């Protein structure tokens, strides 16, 4: 049964926030993040309607909000595991829930001019331009609708030499704050929220996803959670070093006969984190253990993999 509570994210949370806002209970941003403000608004609504006051949008509260008997499950549950894994790692990378994780955009803080999308493809390394070109080739009418009066400039930049692309990327952002100026920030975010461009991002990450499946097979791990963990490792850490592999297998051998897959995932998470740059070990550990255990908090955002992403053990 679907329900929404503190830590839930996504379009359905935005829907709840808008409805609570219309009913004058919620006054925060429509950001798709079920935080303390949304929880407080839900409780206020429940109090007003004489419902059980628990801050959770389950069947009873959903029916009063939307006059629907069935709680609408997160739409992301209908997507392939490749999409859901990318959305999860993208949320870690951008600190935005889906679909906004596909529209994460940053300026030239790292010398790459513009970084965009769930995995922050960028102009500097030339990893972003192929995605934008593919979108324009396959869906020119959508590009024209999104970029409107700026479409000609957008297309001209895609055909320009790399040096000019870098200069252009830097010219449309605040040189101090390194944040894209409007209208370009809004235009790119609209592109990232577009379903067709999200699919292009999934395809661009396909090599990493296939490698993640192979890595899960290598350790005889069968769950969706295992693939999501290996995908995050491929994205954030590159791979698992050979000496770390030996550590993991030795730890596996020491497990009791009744140990399950989650125990193995926790070993992988800890061992890969410990092999990271000492500066980032605990950050990597927290992120990887959140996947291994199916729940946790990363950069202030709470994650429940099964409820929010349909990623199961």
Backbone torsions as a table, in degrees:
resi	resn	phi	psi	omega
1	UNK	NA	128.0	179.6
2	UNK	-74.7	142.1	170.9
3	UNK	-153.9	159.0	-176.7
4	UNK	-125.1	133.3	-176.9
5	UNK	-150.9	-179.8	-179.0
6	UNK	-54.0	126.3	-176.1
7	UNK	107.3	-21.8	177.6
8	UNK	-67.5	151.2	-179.5
9	UNK	-140.7	166.9	172.0
10	UNK	115.5	-176.3	-176.1
11	UNK	-60.9	-36.4	-178.5
12	UNK	-66.5	-33.1	175.6
13	UNK	-67.6	-38.6	175.0
14	UNK	-59.7	-41.1	178.9
15	UNK	-60.8	-43.0	177.6
16	UNK	-63.9	-44.8	-179.0
17	UNK	-61.4	-42.0	179.9
18	UNK	-64.0	-42.3	-178.9
19	UNK	-66.2	-41.3	177.0
20	UNK	-66.0	-35.2	176.7
21	UNK	-65.2	-44.3	178.7
22	UNK	-61.3	-30.9	-179.9
23	UNK	-90.5	7.6	174.9
24	UNK	65.9	31.0	175.9
25	UNK	-106.7	-21.4	-175.2
26	UNK	-121.9	133.0	-176.1
27	UNK	-128.9	16.7	-179.8
28	UNK	-97.8	-170.8	-179.3
29	UNK	-73.0	147.5	173.1
30	UNK	-86.5	82.3	-171.7
31	UNK	-115.1	-1.1	178.8
32	UNK	74.6	13.0	179.7
33	UNK	-114.3	115.8	-177.7
34	UNK	-81.9	85.0	-180.0
35	UNK	-102.1	-160.5	-177.0
36	UNK	-63.8	-36.3	179.1
37	UNK	-65.1	-42.4	177.8
38	UNK	-66.9	-41.3	178.9
39	UNK	-61.3	-42.6	178.8
40	UNK	-62.9	-39.3	179.2
41	UNK	-67.1	-38.6	177.4
42	UNK	-62.3	-44.5	179.5
43	UNK	-63.1	-38.8	178.2
44	UNK	-63.9	-41.4	177.8
45	UNK	-64.4	-44.5	-180.0
46	UNK	-62.3	-39.8	178.4
47	UNK	-63.9	-43.1	-179.0
48	UNK	-64.3	-35.0	-176.8
49	UNK	-95.4	6.5	-179.0
50	UNK	58.6	42.9	177.1
51	UNK	-101.7	171.5	173.7
52	UNK	-61.9	125.7	-174.9
53	UNK	-93.3	92.4	179.9
54	UNK	-128.8	-3.3	179.6
55	UNK	72.7	12.2	-179.2
56	UNK	-111.8	133.6	176.2
57	UNK	-92.8	91.4	174.2
58	UNK	-106.2	-162.4	-175.3
59	UNK	-55.8	-43.4	-176.3
60	UNK	-64.7	-49.5	-178.0
61	UNK	-70.5	-39.1	178.1
62	UNK	-58.6	-43.6	-178.6
63	UNK	-62.1	-41.0	179.7
64	UNK	-70.3	-33.2	179.7
65	UNK	-72.4	-45.5	-168.9
66	UNK	-118.7	-2.3	-177.4
67	UNK	57.2	40.9	177.0
68	UNK	-127.7	137.2	-177.8
69	UNK	-73.7	-35.4	-175.2
70	UNK	-98.6	129.9	174.9
71	UNK	-69.6	128.4	-178.7
72	UNK	-71.8	120.2	179.5
73	UNK	-73.2	157.6	177.6
74	UNK	-56.5	131.2	-177.4
75	UNK	-62.8	-24.6	-178.4
76	UNK	-64.5	-20.9	-179.8
77	UNK	-64.1	-19.6	-179.9
78	UNK	-86.3	-4.6	-177.0
79	UNK	-86.6	160.3	175.5
80	UNK	-65.5	159.5	179.9
81	UNK	-61.7	-31.4	179.0
82	UNK	-61.7	-41.0	177.9
83	UNK	-67.9	-45.9	-176.8
84	UNK	-65.7	-37.3	177.6
85	UNK	-66.5	-42.5	178.4
86	UNK	-64.7	-40.2	179.4
87	UNK	-63.1	-40.7	179.7
88	UNK	-64.9	-51.7	179.2
89	UNK	-64.4	-37.0	176.6
90	UNK	-62.3	-36.5	176.8
91	UNK	-65.4	-40.0	175.1
92	UNK	-61.3	-44.5	-174.3
93	UNK	-69.6	-35.9	-173.0
94	UNK	-108.6	-9.1	-174.4
95	UNK	58.1	32.4	177.2
96	UNK	-129.3	137.0	177.4
97	UNK	-74.0	161.8	173.8
98	UNK	-67.6	145.6	4.4
99	UNK	-86.3	-3.2	-174.7
100	UNK	-66.2	-20.6	176.6
101	UNK	-63.0	-26.3	177.2
102	UNK	-76.5	-8.5	-177.9
103	UNK	-116.7	14.9	178.7
104	UNK	-62.4	130.4	-177.8
105	UNK	-139.4	133.9	178.9
106	UNK	-132.9	158.2	-178.9
107	UNK	-90.9	-153.0	-167.4
108	UNK	-86.0	36.5	-178.7
109	UNK	-66.5	-23.3	-177.4
110	UNK	-116.0	14.5	178.6
111	UNK	78.5	14.0	-177.9
112	UNK	-105.6	11.1	178.5
113	UNK	71.2	-75.2	178.5
114	UNK	-136.8	133.7	173.1
115	UNK	-118.3	137.1	-169.2
116	UNK	-149.1	143.8	174.0
117	UNK	100.1	179.1	-175.0
118	UNK	-60.6	-36.0	-179.4
119	UNK	-109.1	16.8	175.4
120	UNK	52.8	49.9	169.1
121	UNK	-58.5	147.5	-171.3
122	UNK	-138.7	163.2	-179.5
123	UNK	-72.7	-40.6	-174.9
124	UNK	-56.1	-46.1	-179.6
125	UNK	-88.2	-2.8	179.1
126	UNK	75.2	17.3	-178.3
127	UNK	-88.0	-19.9	-178.8
128	UNK	-85.0	-38.5	-173.9
129	UNK	-56.5	-41.8	179.4
130	UNK	-60.9	-33.8	178.8
131	UNK	-68.2	-43.0	-179.8
132	UNK	-66.9	-40.7	178.2
133	UNK	-63.8	-42.3	179.4
134	UNK	-63.0	-41.1	178.1
135	UNK	-61.4	-42.8	-178.9
136	UNK	-69.8	-35.2	179.6
137	UNK	-71.2	-39.9	-174.8
138	UNK	-89.4	-27.1	-176.0
139	UNK	-137.5	57.6	-175.9
140	UNK	-59.8	-33.5	-178.2
141	UNK	-68.4	-33.8	177.7
142	UNK	-69.8	-42.4	178.1
143	UNK	-59.8	-43.2	179.3
144	UNK	-64.5	-38.1	179.7
145	UNK	-67.7	-40.7	-177.8
146	UNK	-72.5	-48.4	-172.4
147	UNK	-88.4	-18.7	171.6
148	UNK	47.8	-119.7	-176.6
149	UNK	-63.7	-17.5	-178.3
150	UNK	-99.2	6.4	-175.3
151	UNK	-66.0	-41.2	-179.3
152	UNK	-61.7	-42.8	178.1
153	UNK	-64.0	-43.9	179.1
154	UNK	-58.1	-47.1	-178.8
155	UNK	-67.8	-36.1	179.2
156	UNK	-64.5	-40.2	179.7
157	UNK	-64.5	-38.4	-179.7
158	UNK	-62.9	-25.2	-179.4
159	UNK	-97.4	-1.0	-174.9
160	UNK	-84.3	161.1	174.4
161	UNK	-59.8	155.7	-175.5
162	UNK	-57.1	-41.2	-178.7
163	UNK	-60.6	-40.2	178.2
164	UNK	-69.0	-35.9	177.0
165	UNK	-61.9	-41.6	178.2
166	UNK	-63.4	-45.7	-179.7
167	UNK	-62.0	-41.6	179.7
168	UNK	-64.4	-45.0	-179.9
169	UNK	-57.6	-40.0	179.7
170	UNK	-74.5	-26.3	-176.4
171	UNK	-75.6	-18.1	-176.2
172	UNK	-104.1	20.3	178.0
173	UNK	-132.9	158.1	177.0
174	UNK	-66.8	122.6	-174.8
175	UNK	-68.7	-17.3	179.2
176	UNK	-93.9	-52.4	-176.9
177	UNK	-82.1	-18.1	-179.9
178	UNK	57.5	41.4	176.4
179	UNK	-116.3	134.4	-179.7
180	UNK	-60.3	139.6	176.6
181	UNK	-81.5	158.7	170.5
182	UNK	-77.8	146.8	11.1
183	UNK	-88.7	-1.3	-170.8
184	UNK	-66.2	-37.0	178.3
185	UNK	-60.1	-47.5	179.6
186	UNK	-66.5	-36.2	180.0
187	UNK	-65.1	-46.4	179.0
188	UNK	-64.9	-38.7	179.0
189	UNK	-64.9	-37.5	176.1
190	UNK	-63.0	-39.1	177.7
191	UNK	-63.8	-43.9	-178.2
192	UNK	-65.5	-28.4	179.3
193	UNK	-82.5	-7.3	-179.0
194	UNK	-75.7	133.3	-174.9
195	UNK	-61.9	-38.8	-179.1
196	UNK	-65.0	-40.0	179.3
197	UNK	-72.9	-31.4	174.0
198	UNK	-61.6	-40.2	179.2
199	UNK	-65.4	-35.7	176.3
200	UNK	-63.8	-37.6	176.3
201	UNK	-64.9	-41.3	177.6
202	UNK	-60.0	-43.9	179.3
203	UNK	-64.9	-37.4	179.5
204	UNK	-66.8	-26.9	179.9
205	UNK	-93.3	4.8	-173.3
206	UNK	-60.8	-39.4	-179.8
207	UNK	-61.4	-42.0	178.4
208	UNK	-66.9	-38.4	-180.0
209	UNK	-66.4	-43.1	177.8
210	UNK	-61.8	-41.0	178.8
211	UNK	-65.4	-34.2	177.9
212	UNK	-66.4	-41.1	176.4
213	UNK	-61.7	-42.0	178.7
214	UNK	-64.1	-38.9	-179.2
215	UNK	-67.8	-38.9	176.3
216	UNK	-63.4	-42.0	178.1
217	UNK	-62.0	-37.6	-178.3
218	UNK	-60.0	-31.8	-179.5
219	UNK	-102.4	12.2	178.2
220	UNK	56.9	42.4	177.5
221	UNK	-104.9	131.2	-167.2
222	UNK	-113.2	-13.1	-169.7
223	UNK	-84.2	164.1	172.5
224	UNK	-63.1	-36.8	179.5
225	UNK	-62.3	-36.0	178.8
226	UNK	-64.5	-44.0	179.4
227	UNK	-64.0	-42.3	178.5
228	UNK	-61.7	-39.8	178.6
229	UNK	-64.6	-46.5	-179.5
230	UNK	-65.9	-35.0	177.0
231	UNK	-63.8	-43.7	179.7
232	UNK	-64.8	-36.1	176.0
233	UNK	-63.7	-44.7	179.7
234	UNK	-60.8	-40.4	-177.7
235	UNK	-73.4	-51.7	-172.7
236	UNK	-82.8	-34.0	-169.9
237	UNK	-120.0	-8.6	179.0
238	UNK	92.4	-58.5	178.8
239	UNK	-171.0	-162.1	175.5
240	UNK	-116.6	119.6	-177.5
241	UNK	-62.6	155.8	-176.6
242	UNK	-61.6	-39.4	-179.8
243	UNK	-70.1	-30.9	176.3
244	UNK	-68.8	-37.2	177.1
245	UNK	-58.2	-42.9	179.1
246	UNK	-64.5	-38.6	176.6
247	UNK	-62.2	-44.0	-179.3
248	UNK	-62.7	-47.3	-178.1
249	UNK	-64.7	-36.2	177.3
250	UNK	-65.3	-41.3	177.6
251	UNK	-65.0	-38.2	177.0
252	UNK	-58.7	-42.8	-177.3
253	UNK	-64.1	-24.0	-177.8
254	UNK	-88.9	-4.3	178.4
255	UNK	-72.0	153.3	176.2
256	UNK	-71.3	161.7	-176.4
257	UNK	-63.6	-26.2	-177.3
258	UNK	-95.5	9.1	178.5
259	UNK	-66.2	141.3	-178.9
260	UNK	-99.9	-173.9	-176.6
261	UNK	-66.6	-34.0	-178.9
262	UNK	-60.5	-39.6	178.1
263	UNK	-60.6	-37.8	178.5
264	UNK	-69.5	-39.3	178.4
265	UNK	-63.9	-37.7	178.5
266	UNK	-63.8	-39.4	176.6
267	UNK	-62.1	-47.0	179.3
268	UNK	-59.4	-45.1	-178.4
269	UNK	-60.5	-47.6	-178.0
270	UNK	-67.0	-45.0	-178.1
271	UNK	-65.3	-39.7	179.9
272	UNK	-69.5	-36.0	178.7
273	UNK	-64.9	-43.0	-177.4
274	UNK	-66.1	-18.9	177.9
275	UNK	-91.3	4.0	-178.7
276	UNK	-84.6	171.3	173.1
277	UNK	-52.9	128.5	-177.0
278	UNK	-51.2	-30.6	-179.6
279	UNK	-64.2	-28.5	-172.0
280	UNK	-114.6	7.4	-173.9
281	UNK	-55.0	-50.0	-174.9
282	UNK	-70.1	-33.4	176.2
283	UNK	-64.9	-45.6	178.1
284	UNK	-64.3	-42.8	-179.5
285	UNK	-59.6	-46.5	-177.9
286	UNK	-61.6	-43.5	179.6
287	UNK	-64.5	-45.4	-177.6
288	UNK	-71.0	-37.7	179.0
289	UNK	-69.4	-30.1	175.5
290	UNK	-60.0	-40.5	177.6
291	UNK	-72.0	-46.9	-176.7
292	UNK	-58.8	-40.4	-177.9
293	UNK	-90.2	-12.4	178.3
294	UNK	86.1	-0.8	-178.6
295	UNK	-162.8	145.9	178.0
296	UNK	167.5	-178.7	-179.5
297	UNK	-120.8	126.7	179.9
298	UNK	-127.0	124.2	179.8
299	UNK	51.3	39.2	175.8
300	UNK	84.6	-5.4	178.5
301	UNK	-104.0	131.8	178.8
302	UNK	-86.7	139.8	-179.3
303	UNK	-125.4	133.0	167.2
304	UNK	-124.6	104.8	-169.2
305	UNK	-61.4	-40.5	-176.9
306	UNK	-73.1	-45.6	-177.5
307	UNK	-70.0	-41.3	-171.6
308	UNK	-93.3	-26.9	-175.3
309	UNK	-126.0	-4.9	-178.7
310	UNK	65.9	21.9	180.0
311	UNK	-93.1	110.5	-170.1
312	UNK	-107.5	162.5	174.4
313	UNK	-88.3	NA	NA
